[in-house]
Amino acid sequence: MIRIVSALALGTALLLSAIAVALAQTTPAQIVKERQEGMEHNWTEYFRDISGTMKTASPDLALIATKAAGASENLKKLEQLFPPGTGRDVAPKTRAKPEVWTNRAEFDAAFKNLIDATNTLADAAKKGDVEKVKVQWQATAKACGGCHGGPKKSGGKFRFEEE
């Protein structure tokens, strides 16, 4: 039994070391590319579909619940893709402003607000509350604006305008 536990502990330590090495070898440009693709994915795979059904007379609540839950999971991954050292000074193609790192607590709070708003949207849709979904969709859109002003061409508090 002790040998099994020791082997598992050693295996876990080696795996964690391999992950740390792999992350250390990721360049700032790769991280920027991954977060840009992730943000684009959030729109194309989740929020665009929600927006579309919200414009109808009878929004598809099942679709909203599924898409909002997916967006939330994606946002949780994206939240990790803003490490120090991935700003324009080292990755010129990023649109993330220096304020992401200089006002980190505010950025983290804005990101958390977006995740929370998206979760609340999913919950309202799961409960079948159309009126709450309508209100929460507006709150989710506002939370998106906590970092940027809207469409790709807009800038915002934490995002440069598209060039």
Buried (B, 14 or more C-beta within 10 A) or exposed (E): EEEEEEEEEEEEEEEEEEEEEEEEEEEBBEBBBBBBEBBEBBBEEBBEBBEEBBEEEEBBBEBBBBBBBBBBEBBEEBBEBBEEEBBBEBBEEBBBBEBBBEBEEBBEEBBBBBBBBBBBBBBBBBEEBBEBBEBBBEBBBEBBBBBBEEEEEEBBBBBBEEE
